[in-house]
């Protein structure tokens, strides 16, 4: 799996807070396997679980409005 911007960000923040993958898993309430797959760049992940992790760092993933009218 290729690392993505999200996977690099989560890994960077985990290290910044001196957390192991196991500790991040426990603190966020998601499984260790999910944390590993996220950091490895798995392409299909549950958004709610991603946000459980990101919420520990004060962030979240969500929809970003796009102005389709400018592209026409």
Beta strands, then each sheet from edge to edge (+ up, - down):
end
